[in-house]
């Protein structure tokens, strides 16, 4: 049992290491751009005008209501085929990128994460006490300034625990990249199993690496949470927390 | 268009398997969730540690990895046990359906145990004390006081979990169970029409999650009847 584990770790350590790096890369890019995209979505979603709300509502509903693996296959095989059918595209210099699963994975993860984060942010924006928003207006702040100086800082305070949860869900979601031949952590483990027929050793090694990532993520995000709530420590009143919606 | 190159029926069959998967996992998920929640709230330290580490482990590991581990690892484990018992070389195959059910129940059970733990803690302490004062045994308190109210407190959480469960069943297509995604992949491959088939698969999932949402919302309203809104 232990000899097998050492054998796997010794012989395939570079696969696991590269898988680890790719997983981190997918996670960081997906969360960064997903958050950027989520901000306008969440703002539009909390609008009172139906025609402004409609698109973000449909976007969020669609991406939260369907499995990520279906979205990924749709993007990689479905959209990928539409792209491949364009005349002359296969001789074009962009073709090397257009057939690479990496970009399809990233795009899917970004859109999916954006939908989940936008829903969390909507809850945060709507829970900002209306007195604070009215006070900002009374001080003569424009809507933009109100968002920048009052609503967003308040929102981040409230949604941070749910946001942390969502980052961890995105980390777990990156494992799906292995279904479109990407060699991230799960993909590397699957390939090791195919080579060695040692499922326990390979999958458990990958699982332990995921747990280590989660541990450090939780640790770091707790620190940021303490920073975001620095003004509350003295009063320890008005703690409002938005509960986390279900993950992907 | 609607017969999907003559594969419309196959997609519907896949939909049936997805529904079967969800409904088979549901009771196991609730059972594991209740056991896990009781372990976490137990007065014995060992049980509490087991309950907590179970959730921490599952929370950090991707569902896909758990499914693969149980599918590939489970076969070897059962095979070894069978060889120990019979004493001769045997070949055992666990059906992909059941290894998928086991994996999903294990994953969703961990999240359900958090939901039930929170629900158990929402029950006012005074009620438990009153029941103890009436001379009820811990089991009677659980069956008569806790369980009927647990339902109401746990429903919003279970609503979320069931949504996740429906979406997670799509992952079992990776080990070859012929549910919606697998059928769609077969159709997409043979008919060379991935866009159409995956779109249909997504719409089917969207329909399932929507129906589940409506049913749970109705149940939540029903469970809250007779409770003063405040």
Interface residues (C-beta under 8 A of the other chain):
Chain A: X62 X65 X66 X67 X68 X69 X70 X71 X73 X74 X77 X78 X79 X80 X81 X82 X168 X171 X172 X173 X174 X175 X176 X178 X179 X186 X189 X190 X193 X199 X200 X203 X204 X206 X207 X210 X211 X213 X214 X215 X245 X246 X247 X248
Chain B: X56 X57 X59 X60 X61 X62 X63 X64 X65 X68 X69 X72 X73 X76 X160 X161 X163 X164 X166 X167 X168 X169 X170 X171 X173 X174 X181 X184 X185 X188 X192 X194 X195 X198 X199 X201 X202 X205 X206 X209 X210
